Amino acid sequence: MAPSPPDLGIGRLRSGVSGLFDRLRKRRTWRDRFPRLHDALEASSRFGFAANGFVYVSVGILMLATAIGMRGQAVDPHGVLYVLAQQPFGRLWLILIGAGLWAFVGGRVLQAVFDVDHEGSNLQGWVVRATQGFSGLAYAVLASGVFQLLDEVGPSMGAEQLAENQEKASIVLDLPFGGAALMIIGLIIAGVGVGNVVMGVINDFGATLVCSKTVCRWVLPLARIGYVARGLAYLPLALFVTLAGWRAQSSKVETFGTALEALERQPGGDLMLALTAIGLIAFGAYAFVEARFRLIRVPKDLAAG
């Protein structure tokens, strides 16, 4: 048998070149290094639910402290931002919460405009989607206020918010039929409150969660209690705004927090305020549940990005 010619390293060279080309073919492009738009939108939505939960749990805790006499003033979602701003790393808290709330607004846009929850285009579906759209606008106002607060933190913030609300009411009252317009705003606020109560009673919250039966059985009561409590909490403010329009007096307009303070001054008010606080904590806790277990749908044309 004739001896085989020496390899001279050619075989190893071929193997190395072949391996190099295989690695180049398998190397991810720059687009692959970033999360797909579908994953980014889902992560953003979950971040938004978590931020919303943090705000409402904080509001509920501070409100409960007011009810049992540990602090002097109830707060609303705007007021709790001022309290958080006074804590260590306050500005960092505000930036994170502001970003999270804007992410929540983006989720509301997906629901209202792209119908990611499959509410449909019938009358009921449009009502639900319109409600989601108005909710997005309300959270956009709150999120904008977060970043304004970075430069405006001060001890008079609560008074400034009340003065600002009364100034807006005065502008409305100066318009033709301004009193009627303010009454309509009050009735809209009342409608939002009643809508939350109705949602808490009849809505199938389990349909939007991806969790085991055991987990869902424990967390769904949080949603019902939370939505009912949040809805009832709107009613005192709705009453003040409606009465302001009826009497054509902007000084009657209150903030969410001061309206609840007025509730506290009524017979049994401490108990009512404490129950409302517990309900808002439940609402915030359910938002954390949604951040973990909610079924997040993304439009197909965006998911393909």
N, C-alpha and C positions, 0 to 999 in steps of 0.2 A: 504493500500500500504506500502510495506516494505521500510524503509528509505534507501537511497543510501549510499554506503560506502564513507567514507571521501576521498577526492582527494589526499591529502598529497603532493601536488605539482607535481605529476607525469605527469599530462597533460601539465603543463607549461614546464616541463623538456623536454618532447617529442617535444613540439613546438619549444623550443630553439634549440635542437639538429637538428631538421629538417631545421630550418632557417640557422643554421651554415653550414650544408652541401650544401644548396642552394647557399649560398654566396661563398663557396669554388668552386662549379661548375661554377659559373658565373665569378669568378676572372680571370682576363686576365693573360696570361702567359707572360714571359719576352719578347718574340718575339712580342706579341701584343702591348707592351708598346712603341715600336719603329715604325716609319712610314713604311708602306710597301715600297718595293724597287721602285715600280711604282711611288708612290707619291714623294719619295725622288729624283728620276731622273727628274720628272717634275719640282719640286721646284728648282733643280739645274739648269735646262735649263732656267727657267725664270730668275733666278739670273744672269745667263750668259748674256742673252739679255739685262738686265738692266745695267750691267757693261759695255757692248759694247756701249750702248746708252750714258752712262755717259762720256766715253772717247771721242766719236765723237762730242757730244754737246760741251765739253770743247775745243776740237780742233777748232771747228767752231767759238766759241766765241773769242778765242785768235787770230784766223786768221782774224776775223772781226775787232778786235781791231787794228791789224796791218794795215789793209786796210784803216782805217780812221785815222791812225797816232797816236793812243794811246799807241802803243808799237812798238818796233823796229824790231822784227823778227817773221816770221811765224813759226809755229810748226807743226809737224806731230804727230801721236799717240805716238811715242816714246818720242818726245820732251815734250808733254803735261804732261807726267809722272814726268819729272824733275820739271816743274812748280808746279804741285800739291805737290811734295815732299817738296817744300819750304814754303808751307802754314802751318798754325797751325794744329797740329795732322797729319802732312804730312805722317809719317810712317804708321799710322793707315789707311789713305786713300790708300796708296800703297798696304797694305796687303789685304784690302777689294777688291780693283780693281784686284789685281793679282789672288785672289781666284775666283772672278767672271769671269775673262777671262779664267782661267782653266776650269771652269764650262761650258763656251761657247765652248771651245775645245771639251769637252766631248759630247756636243750636236752635234757638227759637226761629231764626230765619229759615233754617232747613225745614223745620216743622211747618211754618206758615206758608212759605213760598213753594217749597219743593214737595210738601206733603209726605215727608219721610215716614210718618206714622200711619199712612194709608187711611186717613180720615175720609177721603172721597170728595166728590164735587157736588154732592147733594146739599140740601139746606143745612142739615145737621153738621155735615163735614165742614162747610164754609163757616158756620158759627164757631166751631171748635178752632179752626185755623185762624179766624179773626181774633179770637181770644188769645191765642198763642202770639199773634202779631202784636196786639196791644201789650201783652206781658213783656215781649221783647223791647218795645219802646220804653216801658217803665224801667226795665233793668238797664237800658242804655243810658237813661237819665241818671240812675244810681251809679253806674260805672263811670260816667263822665265826672260826677261829683267826687269820686275817689281821687282822681288825679288833680282836680281843682283844690282838694283839701291839702295836698302836699305843700302848697304855698300859703294856706289860709288857716292853719291850725291855731286856735286861740281859745281862751276861756269863754268868750262871748258867742261861740258858735251856735249854741242852742237858741239864744235870743235872736241871733242874726237869721237863723232859719225861719223862726216865727215871723220876724219882721218881713222877710222876703215873701213868705206865703201871703201875708196880709197886704203887701204892696201889689202882688199879682192879683189878689182879689179886688183891690181898689181899682186896678186898671180895667178888670172885667166889668165892675159895677158902673164905670164911667161910660161904657159902651151903650148904644141903644138896646133896651131890653136886657141890660147887664144883670139885673137881679134874677131874671128868668134863666139867663145863661148860667149863673152861678148855681142856681137850684138844679139845673140839668147836670152840671158837673158833680154836685153832691149825690144826685140820684145814680149817676154812672158809678161813682165810688161804692154806693150801696149795692148796685148791681154786681160789681166785682166781688164784693163780700158775700152776697147771697150765692153767686155762682160758685165760689170756693166751697161754701157749705154744701150745696147740692152735689158738687163733684166729690166731696169727701164721703157723701152718703151713698151715691149710686155708681160711681166710677169703678170699673174693673181694673184696678192697679196691677193685678197680677199678670195681665196680658202684656204688659210692657217690661216685665222682669224675666231674666233668664237665671232662675235659681231653683234649688230643690224645693219640694213641697214643704219640707220642714222649715227651711229658711223663710219661704214666702209666708207660711202661716204665722210666723213670729213678727215679720216686718210689716205686713199689710195693715195691721191696726195703727201703726205709726202714721201711715199715709192718711187714713180716715180721720184720726184725731187731729193731725196737723192741719189738714185742709179746712176742717170745720173751725178750728181755733183761729186760723189766719183770717178766714172769712168773717167771723164774729168780731175780730179786732179792727176790721175796716169800718164797722158800723158806727162807732162813736164819731170818727172823723167825718163820715158821710153826713151824720146828723148836724154837726157844727157847720159844715159848708152849706148844706141846704138851708139851715136857719139863717145863715148870713145872707144868702140870696133873698130869702123871704123878707127879712128885716132891712135889707140893703145896707148892711153894716160890715165892712171888711174886718173890723176888730174882732168879730166873732169867729173868724177863721183860725183854726189851730193847726198844729202839726200832729202827726200820728202819735208821737209820744205824749204831748200835752193833752190830747184827747183821751188817751188812756189814763192819764193822771186825773182827769175830770171823772172818769169812771171809778177810779179808786176812792174818790171822796164821797161816793154814794154809799148808802147802807149796804154792808156786805161787800164793799168795793175791794178790800184787800184780798178776800177769797176769790172774787171774780178775776182780779188781776193775776193772782197766783195760778189759777186754772188756765188763763190765757197764756201765761208764760210757759207752763208745762206743755201746752199744746204747740206753741211755737218751737220749743225744743224738739218735740216729736216731729214737727215739719222739717226742721233742719236735719234731724237724724235720718229721716227718710230720704232726704236729698243725698246724704252720704251713701245710703243703700243704692240709690239710683246711679251714683258715680261708679259703684262696683258692679251692679247686676243689671242695669237697664239695657234693653235691646236697642243698640244704636244703629239706625239705618242711614245709609248715605245714598243719594241719587246715583243711578247707574252711570250717567254721563260724567259725574265727578269721580266715581269710584274707578273709572277707567284711566284717570290721570296718573 
